[in-house]
């Protein structure tokens, strides 16, 4: 089992930015966190250090323990830890709409922010000329996830559950190449989805399903 962080390392972790996970500390402290897989050094100047998912979990568990009132049962704590491990295993999952739960708390906001920043870095490293204003190859092969991330990163909420008439976006695959359908029952909210996608480098146009009359967006990654 991995040794728990030392007291100085815990202080650095506890002081990390709650959203980005940016760290401040001495070079030796930061290097030790990197060696233990709790932090990483950004490859671009100024080469700041950030918490990894494992580092974020330690920070969250310590914050929860500090806030937990005395007398809370150990079984409740174990359930919380298991849930945290399941949702923060290091693999981010974009919410496409229709999930049974859609927590919008600080932890989710941090995950979305980090995922979006990571996607921008992927664009910078893989697009010609380092362009970040248009989708990269990964997004073109993961259309639904990429569009959903762009929407959630813009502050929009996914629809919850199977009720398609409830507020919230829902991103779905289509038979058309490089295109997804985005549903949102509110007309204003649908236009907000279009604006968010266009700002993220997508092109989106409103269409109407001929049989149902339901309005939706047909969105695809912009190439130039």
Protein Blocks (a to p, Z undefined) as FASTA:
>chain_A
ZZdddfklmmmmmmpcfklopacddfklmmmmmmnopaccdfbdehiacddfklmmmmmm
mmmmmmpcghiafklmmmmmmmmmmmmnopacddebhiabdcfbfklmmmmmmmmmmmmm
mmmmmmghhiakbccfklmmmmmlmmmmmmmmnopacdehjblkbgcddddddfbehiac
dddfblklmmmmmmmmmmnopacdddddfklopacddddddfZZ
